[in-house]
């Protein structure tokens, strides 16, 4: 961490950019994980059979 701070000492915008990029990445992973966890089949497809092209995933 200190090495990163020393490397960005002369460029305050770079450290801000890295911080915002890191926080954005973490937020994207969290939001994507929540969306993936809550995903389900589209409306009207709940009782339909799985197409042959879609592989069966065992939980």
N, C-alpha and C positions, 0 to 999 in steps of 0.2 A: 504494500500500500504506500509506504514511504517513497519507494522508487517511482511509482506513478505520480505522486505529488511533486517530486523533484523534477520529473520529466515535463510536467505541465505547468511548472512554476511561471514560465515566461508567457504562457498562453492560457489566460483564464477561460477563454471560450471553449477550449478543448476539454478541460475538466468538466465544465458545465454540460457540454455535448455528451461526454461519456456517461455522466450521471443520469441525464435524461434518457439516453439510449438504453442504459441498464434498467432503469425503472420502467421504461416502456416495454422492454422485453419481458420483464417479470410480470407486468400487468397483462400482456398478451397471452402468456403461458397460463396464468390463473384464469382469465376469462375463457380461453379456449378449452381448458380442462373442465370448467363448469359447464360450458355448452356441450362438450362431448359427453359428459356424464349424464346430462339431462336429455340428450337426444333420443328420439324414438322414431318409429316409422311415421311417414307423413299421414295426414288426416285422410281417412278412407282406405288406407292400406293396412290397418291393424289386423284384420282377419284374413288377409290374402296370403297365399303361399310364397315362399322365397323363390325368386327366379333361379334357374340353373346356373347362370353365369356368376352369381354371388356365392362365395365360399361360406360354408358353415363354420361359425366360430364357437368353440366350446368355452363356457365360463368357468 
